[in-house]
C-alpha cells in the first residue's frame, strides 16, 4: 500500500504530464534582420500544413512613440532594432495567455503612423504558436516558455546584401540610406542584443546557418517532423 506522500507525488507527476501534453507548442524563431527567420517561420507553417498553427510576429509589438521620437523616425535617426522600441511585456503577457489555450487579441502596429492601430485581431486557441522576430529570444521569460528555440544565423555581408535588395524593392529606399541605417543602428544592435540570443538555445534549440547558397528547407523539414511526433504524443494530429 502506497504512503500518502507517494500518492501525492504520483498525482503531481500525472498533473505535470497532462499539462505538458495539453498546452499549445511554442516555437520561438530569432535572428538578425534579413537572416531568413521570417521565411523559416512561414516555411515551417507550410510544412506543418494545419489551420491550428499561428505565426505571431514581433512586429505587432512595437510601442507607441512620442512626438519627439516620431521626428527622429522621419529623419531616420531612431533605432527600431533596440529592445527599447518594443513592448516586450505585452508580447510576454499575450504568449502566456496563448500557452494557456486562451483566445487573444493581437495588436496591430502601423509603420506609417508609428503607433498602435485601434483595431486588434482575434486569434482563437491554437495547437502550435510560432513567435518570430529579431528579439524574440531577448526576454528570458519567453525563452523559458519555449518548447523549441531556433536561431537563424547569417553573416553581416549576407544580411546587408539582402536588406539592400529588400529595402529598394519593398520600401523604395536608396542604397545610401540602407547602408547608413545598417552601420548606425542595425549591425550595432545585432551585436549587442540579437547575436547573444543564440547562447540561449539550450538543449531544445536549433542553430540554422543561412548564408548565401545555403538552404533552409532541410532544417524546416527536420523540425516539422520532430513537431509532428511531439504533437502526436500530446494527442494532436496534424
Secondary structure, 3 states (H helix, E strand, C coil): CCCHHHHHHHHHHHHHHHHHHHCCEEEEEEECCCCCHHHHHHHHHHHHCCCCEEEEEHHHHECCCCHHHHHHHHCCCCCCCCHHHECHHHHHHHHHHHHCCCCEEEEEEECCCCEEEEEEEEECCCCEEEEEECCCCCCHHHHHHCCEEEEEECCHHHHHHHHHHHHHHHCCCCHHHHHHHHHHHHHHHHHHHHHHHHHHCHHHEEEEECCCCCCCHHHHHHHHHHHHHHHHHCCCCC
